[in-house]
Amino acid sequence: MSAAWEPDRLRRERDRLDTFRAALSYDNGPTAGAWTVDRLRVAHDRLAAALLALPAHPLPADAIGATGQAAVEVADHRQRFDCLHLALGALVDQAAEVDPGGVWALLARPVRVVFTAATKDPVQTEDLPVAELVAAAGAEVAAIRRIVDGYAADLAALADALERAGGVIRELPEPDRAPLLARLPAITDPVGQARDGRWHEQLAMLRAETRGLAAVGKLREAMGRLRSLFDDARAEQLGDGVDPLPKLGLAPLLGRVDALEPAWREGNRWNVESVEGLLVELTGATGNVDEARQRLRVQCWSELTGMLEAYRQRAANEGHGETPRLLSLDRTATRHLHARPFLIRPAARAVRAYIRAVNEESG
């Protein structure tokens, strides 16, 4: 497993495991009562089915670290299972060859199991009663299933964690995205890394830093929108003419952000709690900026609406409020005042066009 694992590969590996995990739900069958040839054949067939369901390498053969150790354990259990299954198969063959009177004696005797090893370890033999042999084979299948289930869970956890982090990063603008994606920790040992708290802490820190950058971006976008709205209002001589941004007192927070942001981009580590605290401040500041923008928008809308209503009343008082030209300009101004989103400059131009027309009608 020299190459790093991407989330897609992790999920494909988990899906591959699902194709045979269910078949490894092995049942030994009844544990009490005397053994007969038929019962022996049923047990043998169940073990054979489990053997067929099990691929040669449930875990990657070239795995490293804890994953490699898990692969070795699976191989060991598989080797013992093969030996037990082979001994049981030999017993089934012997039972088919003896006369009925000799079957009971055959099944009552311990069965010699020869445990060979894939390594150079010495061969071991063990005499097991039939019931213990069948139970031991089932236990090996259960052990493999436990390891494979744990491995599948580790793969899913890693894939989900990486995808969550990657999803947060991909929400950032392109210039910020690439360096953070490059910092996603490579998966080379799924079992070890899934169970290593340090790996999860690293990923949590990366997510926090990414959310910090995203929050900074949202605050700056909100400030830009407020600045643009204020420029429009000032150009149309609406509002009190006082820049609302300085009154929000964002300078200290922006100073801290300016100090932290390069460190985030360069991958320096910070305490997750401190970043989370800053996120709360950034979110609150963004909300304050948005509220200030809404107040300014409402103020401008109220001023323009008041101007339109005043001149509409003047036109009515002077007897020319129902002329086609004024009615058309009134509809245009009203449409802009009630547009979503409300845009100051088009609305102001429409209202002033109506005002000019009223003044012209008045002579």
N, C-alpha and C positions, 0 to 999 in steps of 0.2 A: 504494500500500500504506500508506494512512494509518492504518488500524486495526491494533492489535497482533494478532499471531498466537497463538492458543491451541494447546496440544498436539494437540487434535482436528483443528484446521484444518491443522496441519503434516502430520499423517498422511493426511488426505484429499488434500492436494496431492501427497504422495508416491505415494499409490495412483493418482491420475490420471496421473502420469507413467508408472507401470508399464504402463498400457494401450498405450503406443506405444513404450516404450524397446526392447522386444524387436524390433520391426519395424525399428528403426534399426541393427540389426546387419548393415550393408550389406556385400555381397561383390562386388568388382569383376569377379570371374570370372577366366579365364585372362589372363595379361598378355603371353604370348609368342604368336607366330604372326601370320599375315596377317589383316587385317580383311575380313570378308565382310558382305553385307547381313544375313544371318541373325544373325551375331554382333553386329552393330550393333543390331538390333532387341531382342535379349536384354538387352544393356546398357541400352538405353533403357527397357525394361520394368522392369528392376530399379530404376532411378532413379525411375521413375514410382511404383513401389510405396513406395519410401522417402518420396517427396513426399506421397503420400496418408496415410502414417502420421504425418506431422509436422503438429501443429496450428499454427494461426496464431501462437499465443503459448505456447510450452512453459513459459516463465517469465512471471509476471504482468507485464502491460504497464505497470502503474503502480508497479513495484518501484523502490526507492530504494537508495542506497549500492552496496555490492558486488553485491547481487542485481540492482539496476538495470543495473550495468555488464555483468553476465553476460547479462542479457536483451538488451542492445544487441549484445553479441558474437554471440548466437544469431541475432538479426535480420540481422546482417551476413553471417553464414555462410549463412543462409537465402536472402538476396538473391543472393549469388554462386552458390549452388546453382541457384536458379531460372534465372539467366542461362545457366549451363552446360547445364542440362537443356533449355532452350529452343533453344539452338544445336544440341544433339544431335538434338532433335526435327525441326528444320528439315533437318538432314542426312539423317535417315531418309526424310523426304518427298521430298527431291531424289533419293535413291537409288532410290526407287520409280518415279520418272518417267523416268530415263535408260535407254538400252538397255544390255543386259548388258555390251557391250564397253566402255562408258564408266564403269561402276561402279568398276572398279579404279583408274582415274585419279582419279575423284571422291574415293574413300576414301584415296588416297595424298596428297591435298593437305591443307594445314593448314585448320582450320575457324575462321572469324572468329566470335569471341565478343564480344558487346557487353555490357559490365558497366554496368548502370544502378544508381543509388543512390536510396534512399528520401529522402535529404536533397538539398540543392542542390549536392552535389559534382558535378564535371564527369563526363560519360560517358567511359568508357575502353573501348578495344577491344584485343583480343589474339588473335593467330593461334596456334592450338594443333593439333598433330597429333591424330588421333582418339584414340589411346591415352592421350595426356596429358590430353585433355579428359575422357575417362571417369574416369581416375584422379583428376583434380582434383575432379570432382563427388562421387566416393566420399569424398575427403578432407574435403569440406565436411560430408557426412553424419556422418563419424566425429568431426569437431570438435564438431558439435552434440551428438552422443551423449556425448562426454566431458564437456561442460558440464552436460548434463542429468543424467548419472550423478552428477557431483559435487554438483549441486543436490539430488538425491534423497537422497544420503548426508548432506548438511548438514541437511536437513529431519528425517531419522530421528534424527540425533544430538541435535538440539535438542529434539525431542519426548521422547526417552528421558531427557535430562537434566532437563527440566522435570517430567516425570512422577515421576522418582526424588525430586526435591526436594519436589514437592507431596505425594507419598506419605508422606514422613517428616513433613512438617508436619501432615498430616491425622491423624496418630497422636496429636497433642497434644490436650489438653482444649480445648473450644470457646473459652474466653477468650483463650488463647494463639494460636489457629489463625489467626484473621482478619488480624491485623496482619502476620504472617509471610507468609501467602499474598499479601497486598498488595505485599510486597517482592519477589515473584518478578519477575525482569527481563522487561519486555515485549519481544516479538520483532517488530521492524519491518523488519529486514534479515537474513533467514535466513543468506545466504551469508557476509556480513560477521561476524555474531555467532558463527556456528559456528566460524569460523576466528580469532576474537579471543580470545587467552588471558585477557585481562582479564575478559571475560564469564564464562568458565568459572571463573576465580578467585572472582568475585563469587558465583556459584552454589555453589561449593564452600564458601565461607565461610558462606553461608546454611544449607547442609546441616549444617555443623559446629555452628553456633549452635543450630539446631533440635535436633540430637542432644544438645547440651548441656542445653537446656531439658528434653528428654525424660528425660535421665539424672538431672537434678535432681528431676524429678517422681517417678521411680522410687525414688530414695533417700528422699525424703520419705514416699512411700507405705510403703516398707519400715520406716522409723522409726515411722510410725503403727501399722503392724501389730505391731511389737515393743512399742510403748507399750500398745496394747490388750491384748496377751497378758499383759504384766506386770501391768496393772490387774486382769485376771481372776485371775491367780495370787495377787496380794496379797489380793484380795477373798475368795478361798477359802483363804487362809492356807497357800499352797503356795510352794515355793522358799525362797530365803534372805531375801527381802524387800528386796533391794538393787536399785535401778534399774540395769539393764544399759547403758542408753544413755550415761551419762557416762563409763563405763569404756572405751567405744570411741574416745574422743578425737576426735570429729567436729567439735568447735567451730571449729578453724582452717579446715578445709575449708568448713564452712557459712558462715563469715565471708567467705571469698573468693567463694563463690557469691552471697551477698547483695550483694556489691559489683559483680559482673559481670552478674547477671541483668537488672537494669534496662537496662543498655547493650544487651544482646541484644534485649530487647523493643523498644527504641527504634530499633534498626537501626544502631547504631554498629559500625564495623568493628574486628575483632580479628584477630590472627594465627592462621591455621588451626592451625598446629602447637601453639600455646599452648592452644587450645580442645581439640585432640585429647589433649594431655597431661592436661588437667583431666578429660576424659571417662574416661581410664584410672583416675584417682583416684576419680571418682564411682562407676564400675563396681565398683572394689575395695571402696569403702566400703559400697556396697549389698550386696555379697556378705558382708561382715563382719556387717552388721546381720541379714541372713537367717540366717547361721550362729548368731548369738547368740539369735535367736528359736527356731531349731531346738533349741539346747541347753536353753533354758528349757522348751520344750514337752516334750522328753524327760525333763527333771528332774521336771516336774509329773506326767507320765504314770507315771514310775517310782514316785513317792510314792503316787499313787492306786492303782496296781496292787499295791504293797506293802501298803497299808492293806486293800484288798479281800482279798488272800490271807491276811493275818493274821487277819482276822475270819472268813473262810471256815474256816480251820483251827480257830479257837476254837469256831465253831458245830458243827463235826464232832466236836471233843473233848467237847463238852457234850451231844451226841446229838440235836441238833435241826437239823442242817445240811440234812436232806432234806425239811423241811417245805415244802408248796406255796408259802407266802408267801416264804420265804427263797430258794427255787429261782427264783421269778419275779423277785425283786429282784436276784438274782445274775446272771441272764441279761440284765436291763436294764443293769446296771452294766458287764458285760462287753461288751455291744453298744456302749455309749458309749465305752469305752476303746479299742475297735478300729475306731471309725468313722473315715472319711476324708472330710473333715478331722477331726482330733481336736480337740474343743472342750472347754476346761477346765471351764467352769461346768456344762454339762449332765452331764459325766462326774463332777465332784465331787459334784453333788447326788445322782446315782444311787448313788455309792459310800457317801455318808453316809446315804442312806436304808437301805441294806443294814446299815450299822453300827448304826443306831438299832434296826432290827428285831432284830438279834442281841442287843443289850443288853436289849431288851424280852423276848425269849425267855428270856434268862438270869435275868430277874427282878431 
